[in-house]
Amino acid sequence: MERTDSLETGELFDCIVVGAGPGGLQACIHLGRYNFRVLLFHRPGGRTYHAKHIENYLGLRAVSGPDLLETGLAQAESFGVAVERVKVERVEVREGHFAVLAAGKTYRSRFVIAASGARESIAPFKNLPRFFGISYFTCMICDGYRTTGKKLLVIDRTINGARMSVGMKQMFTKDVTFLAQGFSLPPQYAALLDEEGIGRVEGRPEELLGEKNLEGVRLADGRVIPCEVILGWGGISLNEEYLEGLPLERDTEGFKIVTKGSGESSIPGLFVLGALRQGHSQAIISAGQGAEAAIEISTRIVEL
Ligand SMILES: Cc1cc2nc3c(=O)[nH]c(=O)nc-3n(C[C@H](O)[C@H](O)[C@H](O)COP(=O)(O)OP(=O)(O)OC[C@H]3O[C@@H](n4cnc5c(N)ncnc54)[C@H](O)[C@@H]3O)c2cc1C
């Protein structure tokens, strides 16, 4: 099926998908296998791309994020999905269709799937790249298992880290210390950690120590906190600049996009997947949401 001509002629696509992570790719695979006209916008990078070892994806004992994405992209293309390797700049709601603006062109579609994920705020600790994804983790669901039986330091700017420390001790390792990054732990949380046998430190981490293996963290005041693994969380921002100005319903914090069961947002025809919407963020969850959105869109297109 020839897709590329249609990019110049302003043909109406059935669906435009923004983001080639697991969510966007799974949506494309389903939509492509319905023989719909599908265009995928792919800006390299994203959270899955930075995952070194995915071990909780059904059917794959262990896969790196880049390998999973590369295979998924080839799979989507094999079903006739057109791919534009550029960033989407804006999505507009027009009369009876969506207009998607990217690299100076305007593309039109009946449906849009926003699957552009989020980006993490990574702490500016010296030597972090050496250990990121190997012994410095940011996601308990993804990598908590990898801390099993090791000397763990949990670093957080909020009291959530104290709660996380208790959970980590229950599931993964008895040797847990919580580093309250730049704040004083309220007395009830200090008491909770003491009761649970979890060490606690307050200070400002500056440098990760160790050559091949992580050995500890140096604080701004010179103290060294020994550890073999770290769980550190700095928060996320959504990759949603291209949706700015659209009247999308948000959660009570005005952050995540509210969707119905199939992933449709408050704007009819605009579906939202993964970290952009409420719920847990995992590769396999995004993929499932992509499949669900695609199936819902197919029923609308053929008016079943
Ligand atoms: C270090 C690390 C380890 C992880 N390990 C695991 C794990 O083991 N198991 C697991 O299930 N999950 C893991 N995750 C979480 C997982 O990566 C996310 O849940 C997953 O990214 C969700 O997939 P997604 O398709 O929603 O988004 P993403 O994978 O973030 O994909 C979104 C894509 O959209 C692109 N994009 C963004 N903006 C635009 C735009 N304007 N135009 C075009 N493209 C755009 C991005 O570049 C990216 O390619 C890990 C995450 C990290 C950071």
The ligand as an ORCA input file, in Angstrom:
! r2SCAN-3c Opt
* xyz 0 1
  C      14.904      3.760     33.305
  C      13.513      3.231     33.095
  C      13.272      1.873     33.260
  C      11.985      1.359     33.036
  N      11.785      0.026     33.167
  C      10.565     -0.488     32.906
  C      10.327     -1.884     33.015
  O      11.234     -2.639     33.352
  N       9.089     -2.341     32.727
  C       8.054     -1.504     32.369
  O       6.950     -1.984     32.095
  N       8.245     -0.176     32.280
  C       9.465      0.342     32.539
  N       9.663      1.699     32.483
  C       8.500      2.573     32.282
  C       8.100      2.592     30.850
  O       9.184      3.051     30.068
  C       6.889      3.504     30.668
  O       5.818      3.049     31.404
  C       6.597      3.502     29.176
  O       7.477      4.444     28.634
  C       5.270      3.822     28.768
  O       5.246      3.763     27.324
  P       4.617      4.915     26.453
  O       4.422      4.367     25.077
  O       3.377      5.398     27.142
  O       5.673      6.108     26.491
  P       7.200      6.248     26.020
  O       7.903      4.974     26.061
  O       7.762      7.390     26.827
  O       7.085      6.685     24.489
  C       6.638      7.965     24.111
  C       7.289      8.322     22.778
  O       6.710      9.528     22.294
  C       7.747     10.366     21.785
  N       7.282     11.756     21.769
  C       7.167     12.611     22.814
  N       6.694     13.804     22.382
  C       6.509     13.686     21.037
  C       6.062     14.577     20.033
  N       5.662     15.834     20.324
  N       6.028     14.148     18.737
  C       6.406     12.876     18.411
  N       6.847     11.985     19.341
  C       6.891     12.387     20.637
  C       8.902     10.103     22.738
  O      10.137     10.526     22.197
  C       8.797      8.579     22.871
  O       9.468      7.939     21.813
  C      10.934      2.240     32.688
  C      11.187      3.611     32.525
  C      12.454      4.101     32.723
  C      12.704      5.584     32.549
*
